[in-house]
Amino acid sequence: MRVLIIEDEAKTAAYLRQGLSENGFTAEVCTNGEDGLHQALTVENDVIILDVMLPGRDGWSILEALRKAGKPIPILFLTARDTVYDKVKGLELGADDYLVKPFDFAELLARVRMILRRGPTRQAEVLRIGDLQLDLPRRKATRAGARLELTAKEFSLLELLVRRRGEPLSRTLIAEQVWDVNFDSDSNVLEVAIRRLRSKVDDPFATKLIHTVRGVGYVLEERAE
Ligand code: CA
């Protein structure tokens, strides 16, 4: 397995190269963006470890150029800034995963192996039921081709319902999975969230997907009403 490391910090690059070599990878290092992109476009690699802050051409622009060139190679990006903005930006540009510096080598190795197990061609994971489509890597939902503007929580709630379609899910289970808490029994947070979600996912459409299961919770399935 060949790994291309695009990283300008000599110490980090050497540490990565050594660790990966010891674990059976062939690792090559590029220390600036231009060389990195050139190498990524011309040499076959199995995975790229891409630093974001690079002299010349930054990691974002390399990522964009590779995806525009139709290169499906898996990319793990390294960011020094632990901000949601950076993570979302990297994933939206088509990276497969990210690590925030400083990181443990063991974690990097685990991420690299996980990315490789997913296979050489990056497959966007998309869930579909009827005309509803959830693009999981991009956290985008569409129905009948139209984009649904969902909040992060609404997307998670919808994702859970779609993953377990046809299965009545209890309020407790939904609260635990989506909010990671148990609501007080008199809390109506879930009801409010479901109402909002329905207004976007179901109200404009003839076929309803989200249904109340009396005394239990909710189920997602196609039903004409
Ligand atoms: Ca850097």
Residues whose N, C-alpha, C, O or C-beta is under 5 A from the ligand:
A	BS01	CA	D8 E9 D51 M53 L54
